[in-house]
Amino acid sequence: MRTSSNRPFGSLQWGIIALTIVTAIIHIGLGLSFFDAGGLIFVLNGVGYLGLVTLLYLDIPALAPYRTIIRWIMIAYTATTVIAWLFIGAGSPFAGPVRVGTQSIIAYTDKVVEITLIVLLWLDGQRA
């Protein structure tokens, strides 16, 4: 498979897609679990991830000139999500006392996924 810019579609791009799906599922799942208490923002965050990765890799020639911009938007989007968690997220060391539990484990796992996603997106941009 090739991207619309005729670059090979390899393990780096599949890794970005996989990590994006993982973090999207985590956000959508958490958001649906407490939808009535503000979970909509989590659901929208997950949908945003899926939309951005689709725009980044969907083979639509009209999007080709914007791949770099889309990639930087996705990096900023992911970084914003991590920073927001630091200040308001469950289990964050800056948002109150850290309580070890399922939510904290999911949160920290997702932060590893998101930071890895940022690194892979940056690497993908370097190779573009």
MOCORZI-V749706 format. One record per residue. N is the residue number from 0. RES is the residue in three letters. SS is DSSP state (h for helix, s for strand, l for the rest). NEAR is the number of other C-alpha atoms within 10 Angstrom. Layout:
N:RES:SS:NEAR
N:RES:SS:NEAR
This chain:
0:MET:l:9
1:ARG:s:11
2:THR:l:17
3:SER:l:18
4:SER:l:14
5:ASN:l:9
6:ARG:l:11
7:PRO:s:11
8:PHE:l:13
9:GLY:l:11
10:SER:h:9
11:LEU:h:13
12:GLN:h:19
13:TRP:h:12
14:GLY:h:15
15:ILE:h:22
16:ILE:h:18
17:ALA:h:15
18:LEU:h:22
19:THR:h:24
20:ILE:h:17
21:VAL:h:16
22:THR:h:24
23:ALA:h:22
24:ILE:h:18
25:ILE:h:19
26:HIS:h:25
27:ILE:h:20
28:GLY:h:16
29:LEU:h:19
30:GLY:h:21
31:LEU:h:17
32:SER:h:14
33:PHE:l:12
34:PHE:h:15
35:ASP:h:9
36:ALA:h:9
37:GLY:l:11
38:GLY:l:18
39:LEU:h:18
40:ILE:h:14
41:PHE:h:23
42:VAL:h:21
43:LEU:h:15
44:ASN:h:20
45:GLY:h:23
46:VAL:h:16
47:GLY:h:17
48:TYR:h:23
49:LEU:h:18
50:GLY:h:13
51:LEU:h:18
52:VAL:h:19
53:THR:h:12
54:LEU:h:18
55:LEU:h:22
56:TYR:h:21
57:LEU:l:13
58:ASP:l:16
59:ILE:l:12
60:PRO:h:11
61:ALA:h:8
62:LEU:h:16
63:ALA:h:17
64:PRO:h:11
65:TYR:h:12
66:ARG:h:17
67:THR:h:16
68:ILE:h:12
69:ILE:h:18
70:ARG:h:21
71:TRP:h:15
72:ILE:h:13
73:MET:h:23
74:ILE:h:21
75:ALA:h:13
76:TYR:h:17
77:THR:h:22
78:ALA:h:17
79:THR:h:12
80:THR:h:16
81:VAL:h:18
82:ILE:h:13
83:ALA:h:12
84:TRP:h:19
85:LEU:h:16
86:PHE:h:13
87:ILE:h:13
88:GLY:l:18
89:ALA:l:22
90:GLY:l:22
91:SER:l:18
92:PRO:l:14
93:PHE:l:13
94:ALA:l:13
95:GLY:l:12
96:PRO:l:10
97:VAL:l:12
98:ARG:l:13
99:VAL:l:10
100:GLY:l:11
101:THR:h:9
102:GLN:h:14
103:SER:h:16
104:ILE:h:14
105:ILE:h:15
106:ALA:h:22
107:TYR:h:15
108:THR:h:13
109:ASP:h:19
110:LYS:h:20
111:VAL:h:14
112:VAL:h:17
113:GLU:h:22
114:ILE:h:16
115:THR:h:15
116:LEU:h:23
117:ILE:h:22
118:VAL:h:13
119:LEU:h:18
120:LEU:h:20
121:TRP:h:15
122:LEU:h:13
123:ASP:h:15
124:GLY:h:14
125:GLN:h:9
126:ARG:h:8
127:ALA:l:10
